[in-house]
Amino acid sequence: MKTGAVLYRFAALLVIVAVMLGVLAVAQKSRQDTRAAVALQEIQATEQYLRYNTSDYESYVSGVTIAAEERGYKIAEDGSYVRATSLSDYIWFALSSVLVVAAVASAIIGAVKRRRPQQQDILPDQPQPSVKVKPGNTMSAFITAAMVIAVVFGGVGGWYYFYGPCGMVRVENASIEVGDLVTRWLAVDNIASSTPRIALSGQITNLQSLRDEAEDLKVPSCMEEAKLELLAGMDSAIQGYIAFMGQQSDAVVSGYFGGAQRHIANFNDSLLEIKDCAPFCK
């Protein structure tokens, strides 16, 4: 077997391996981004929970800081959450880049080495050479078939992984939308918690508007349970403010806010489950 043919086959196999590892690298990066988006929701849910359960500001800040650091985030000077870059981000990117470059280079070398000089023109009175199937052609066909199968299965699997019922892209996009809404809810809730009873109606209207916006959010099927818990928590908090504004008993008001805490805790637990099972959640 000629050196060119060997290089060609090696290059083809390397291309298959590089494509598969490249897909795995992209999938891993997407999974990390989705986990980061879900983790941000968990931090925001924890922030809301601590607001109702801590009596002093220092404990509140300390609890939120710990929750952020445990999930790979840092709190910036402006109070926003910044994701810390992990070492695996660089490793997967470097690995996929090196493999792709090596595959392309090997493919080019194999193609160049495999080129044969053009045959001389055959005289009319000379017998035509018989065409023989070389054993190497079988290997080439096998490699081609393997590449086609890898592309087809990779495409189907990639679609399911990224855009399936609980695909990573869908979960990440929904997590970003929910996280943005929760951030705005927390800002209004913070204002409402320090607003006098007589002036609460405006803040309750703002909270109700955000609650309606949350209900209209489109989320993957695996996030429906988390969405319902979030809505229930919002409803309980709104009812708590209405009860407080209506001068109902402390027991009634505390009951509503206690219900909000439980639903927010359930919301946080649902996010943890999604974080662990996506994109294969039921």
C-alpha positions as CSV (number, residue, x, y, z in Angstrom):
1,M,0.0,0.0,0.0
2,K,1.4,3.3,-1.0
3,T,2.3,6.0,1.5
4,G,-0.2,8.4,0.0
5,A,-3.1,6.0,0.5
6,V,-2.1,5.4,4.1
7,L,-2.0,9.1,4.8
8,Y,-5.3,9.6,3.1
9,R,-7.0,6.9,5.3
10,F,-5.4,8.2,8.4
11,A,-6.5,11.8,7.6
12,A,-10.1,10.6,7.0
13,L,-10.2,8.8,10.3
14,L,-8.7,11.8,12.0
15,V,-11.4,14.0,10.4
16,I,-14.1,11.7,11.9
17,V,-12.5,11.8,15.3
18,A,-12.0,15.6,15.2
19,V,-15.6,16.2,14.1
20,M,-17.0,14.0,16.9
21,L,-14.7,15.6,19.6
22,G,-15.6,19.0,18.2
23,V,-19.3,18.3,18.6
24,L,-18.6,17.1,22.2
25,A,-16.7,20.3,22.9
26,V,-19.5,22.4,21.7
27,A,-22.0,20.4,23.6
28,Q,-20.0,20.6,26.8
29,K,-19.7,24.4,26.3
30,S,-23.4,24.7,25.8
31,R,-24.1,22.6,28.9
32,Q,-21.8,24.8,30.9
33,D,-23.6,27.9,29.7
34,T,-26.9,26.4,30.5
35,R,-25.8,25.4,34.0
36,A,-24.5,28.9,34.5
37,A,-27.9,30.4,33.5
38,V,-29.7,28.0,35.8
39,A,-27.3,28.8,38.6
40,L,-28.0,32.5,38.2
41,Q,-31.7,31.8,38.7
42,E,-30.8,29.8,41.8
43,I,-28.8,32.8,43.2
44,Q,-31.7,35.1,42.5
45,A,-34.1,32.7,44.2
46,T,-31.8,32.5,47.2
47,E,-31.5,36.3,47.3
48,Q,-35.3,36.5,47.5
49,Y,-35.5,33.8,50.1
50,L,-32.9,35.5,52.3
51,R,-34.7,38.8,52.0
52,Y,-37.6,37.3,53.8
53,N,-35.6,35.3,56.3
54,T,-32.7,37.5,57.5
55,S,-33.1,40.2,60.1
56,D,-29.9,42.2,59.3
57,Y,-28.3,43.4,56.1
58,E,-24.9,41.9,56.8
59,S,-26.3,38.4,57.0
60,Y,-28.3,39.0,53.9
61,V,-25.2,40.1,51.9
62,S,-23.1,37.3,53.3
63,G,-25.7,34.7,52.4
64,V,-26.0,36.0,48.8
65,T,-22.2,36.2,48.4
66,I,-21.8,32.6,49.5
67,A,-24.6,31.4,47.2
68,A,-23.0,33.2,44.3
69,E,-19.5,31.8,44.9
70,E,-20.7,28.3,45.3
71,R,-22.3,28.5,41.9
72,G,-19.3,30.0,40.1
73,Y,-20.3,33.7,40.2
74,K,-18.8,36.8,41.7
75,I,-20.6,40.0,42.7
76,A,-19.4,43.0,40.8
77,E,-19.1,46.5,42.3
78,D,-22.4,47.5,40.8
79,G,-24.2,44.5,42.4
80,S,-24.5,42.4,39.3
81,Y,-23.4,38.8,39.1
82,V,-20.4,38.0,36.9
83,R,-19.7,34.4,35.9
84,A,-16.1,33.2,36.7
85,T,-14.4,31.5,33.7
86,S,-13.6,27.9,34.4
87,L,-10.4,26.0,33.3
88,S,-12.6,23.5,31.4
89,D,-13.7,26.3,29.1
90,Y,-10.1,26.8,27.9
91,I,-9.3,23.1,27.8
92,W,-12.2,22.2,25.6
93,F,-11.7,25.1,23.2
94,A,-8.0,24.3,22.9
95,L,-8.6,20.6,22.3
96,S,-11.2,21.1,19.7
97,S,-9.1,23.7,17.9
98,V,-6.0,21.5,17.8
99,L,-7.9,18.5,16.5
100,V,-9.6,20.4,13.8
101,V,-6.4,22.0,12.6
102,A,-4.6,18.6,12.7
103,A,-7.5,17.0,10.7
104,V,-7.5,19.7,8.0
105,A,-3.7,19.5,7.7
106,S,-3.6,15.7,7.5
107,A,-6.4,15.7,5.0
108,I,-4.5,18.1,2.7
109,I,-1.3,16.1,3.0
110,G,-3.2,12.9,2.3
111,A,-4.9,14.4,-0.7
112,V,-1.6,15.8,-2.1
113,K,0.3,12.5,-1.6
114,R,-2.5,10.5,-3.1
115,R,-2.5,12.4,-6.4
116,R,-1.1,10.3,-9.3
117,P,0.4,11.5,-12.5
118,Q,-1.9,11.6,-15.5
119,Q,-1.8,8.5,-17.7
120,Q,-0.3,8.8,-21.1
121,D,-2.8,8.9,-24.0
122,I,-3.6,5.4,-25.2
123,L,-3.1,4.7,-28.9
124,P,-6.3,3.5,-30.7
125,D,-4.7,0.2,-31.7
126,Q,-3.6,-0.6,-28.2
127,P,-5.9,-2.8,-26.1
128,Q,-7.8,-0.9,-23.4
129,P,-6.6,-1.7,-19.9
130,S,-9.0,-3.7,-17.8
131,V,-10.4,-1.9,-14.7
132,K,-9.6,-3.7,-11.5
133,V,-11.1,-3.0,-8.1
134,K,-8.2,-2.5,-5.7
135,P,-8.6,-3.7,-2.1
136,G,-7.9,-0.2,-1.0
137,N,-11.2,1.0,-2.5
138,T,-13.2,-1.1,0.0
139,M,-11.5,0.7,2.8
140,S,-12.2,4.1,1.2
141,A,-15.9,3.2,0.8
142,F,-16.0,2.1,4.5
143,I,-14.4,5.4,5.6
144,T,-16.9,7.4,3.4
145,A,-19.8,5.4,4.8
146,A,-18.6,6.0,8.4
147,M,-18.3,9.7,7.7
148,V,-21.8,9.9,6.4
149,I,-23.2,7.9,9.3
150,A,-21.3,10.1,11.8
151,V,-22.6,13.3,10.1
152,V,-26.2,12.0,10.1
153,F,-26.2,10.7,13.7
154,G,-24.3,13.7,14.8
155,G,-26.9,16.0,13.2
156,V,-29.9,14.3,14.7
157,G,-28.2,13.9,18.1
158,G,-27.0,17.5,18.0
159,W,-30.5,18.8,17.2
160,Y,-31.9,16.8,20.2
161,Y,-29.1,18.0,22.5
162,F,-29.5,21.7,21.6
163,Y,-33.1,22.1,20.4
164,G,-35.0,19.1,21.7
165,P,-37.8,19.2,24.2
166,C,-35.4,20.1,26.9
167,G,-32.5,21.1,24.7
168,M,-29.6,23.1,26.1
169,V,-30.2,26.1,23.9
170,R,-33.9,26.2,24.8
171,V,-33.2,25.8,28.5
172,E,-30.5,28.5,28.4
173,N,-32.6,31.0,26.5
174,A,-35.6,30.4,28.9
175,S,-33.3,30.7,31.9
176,I,-32.0,34.0,30.7
177,E,-35.5,35.3,30.3
178,V,-36.7,34.0,33.6
179,G,-33.5,35.3,35.3
180,D,-34.1,38.8,33.9
181,L,-37.7,38.8,35.1
182,V,-36.8,37.6,38.5
183,T,-34.2,40.4,38.8
184,R,-36.8,43.0,38.0
185,W,-39.2,41.3,40.4
186,L,-36.6,41.5,43.2
187,A,-36.0,45.2,42.5
188,V,-39.7,46.0,42.8
189,D,-40.2,43.7,45.8
190,N,-37.4,45.4,47.6
191,I,-39.1,48.7,47.1
192,A,-42.4,47.4,48.1
193,S,-41.0,45.9,51.3
194,S,-40.0,49.4,52.5
195,T,-43.0,51.3,51.2
196,P,-45.6,52.6,53.7
197,R,-48.9,50.8,53.8
198,I,-50.8,53.8,52.4
199,A,-48.6,53.9,49.2
200,L,-48.4,50.2,48.5
201,S,-51.0,50.1,45.7
202,G,-48.6,51.3,43.0
203,Q,-46.0,48.7,43.9
204,I,-48.6,45.9,44.0
205,T,-49.6,46.9,40.5
206,N,-46.0,46.7,39.4
207,L,-45.6,43.2,41.0
208,Q,-48.9,42.0,39.4
209,S,-47.6,43.2,36.0
210,L,-44.4,41.2,36.4
211,R,-46.4,38.2,37.5
212,D,-48.5,38.4,34.3
213,E,-45.3,38.7,32.3
214,A,-44.0,35.6,34.0
215,E,-47.1,33.7,33.1
216,D,-46.7,34.6,29.4
217,L,-43.1,33.2,29.3
218,K,-42.6,30.2,27.0
219,V,-40.4,27.7,28.6
220,P,-39.4,24.1,27.8
221,S,-41.6,21.3,29.2
222,C,-39.0,20.4,31.7
223,M,-39.2,23.9,33.2
224,E,-43.0,24.1,33.5
225,E,-42.9,22.9,37.1
226,A,-40.4,25.5,38.1
227,K,-42.5,28.2,36.3
228,L,-45.6,27.1,38.3
229,E,-43.7,27.4,41.6
230,L,-42.4,30.8,40.6
231,L,-45.9,32.0,39.8
232,A,-47.3,30.6,43.0
233,G,-44.5,32.4,45.0
234,M,-45.3,35.6,43.2
235,D,-49.0,35.2,43.9
236,S,-48.4,34.6,47.6
237,A,-46.1,37.6,47.9
238,I,-48.7,39.8,46.2
239,Q,-51.5,38.6,48.5
240,G,-49.2,39.3,51.4
241,Y,-48.8,42.9,50.4
242,I,-52.5,43.2,49.8
243,A,-53.2,41.8,53.3
244,F,-50.7,44.1,54.8
245,M,-52.2,47.1,53.0
246,G,-55.7,46.0,54.2
247,Q,-54.5,45.9,57.8
248,Q,-55.2,42.2,58.2
249,S,-53.7,40.4,61.1
250,D,-50.0,39.6,61.3
251,A,-50.7,35.9,61.2
252,V,-52.5,36.3,57.9
253,V,-49.7,38.4,56.4
254,S,-47.0,36.1,57.7
255,G,-48.9,33.1,56.2
256,Y,-48.9,34.6,52.8
257,F,-45.2,35.5,52.9
258,G,-44.4,32.1,54.4
259,G,-46.1,30.5,51.4
260,A,-44.1,32.7,49.1
261,Q,-40.9,31.4,50.7
262,R,-41.9,27.8,50.3
263,H,-42.8,28.2,46.7
264,I,-39.5,30.0,46.0
265,A,-37.7,27.2,47.7
266,N,-39.5,24.7,45.5
267,F,-38.7,26.8,42.5
268,N,-35.0,26.7,43.5
269,D,-35.2,22.9,43.9
270,S,-36.7,22.5,40.4
271,L,-33.9,24.5,38.9
272,L,-31.4,22.2,40.6
273,E,-33.1,19.2,39.0
274,I,-33.1,20.8,35.5
275,K,-29.4,21.7,36.0
276,D,-28.5,18.1,36.6
277,C,-30.7,16.4,34.0
278,A,-30.8,18.7,30.9
279,P,-31.1,18.0,28.0
280,F,-32.5,14.6,29.0
281,C,-35.1,15.7,31.5
282,K,-38.5,14.1,31.2
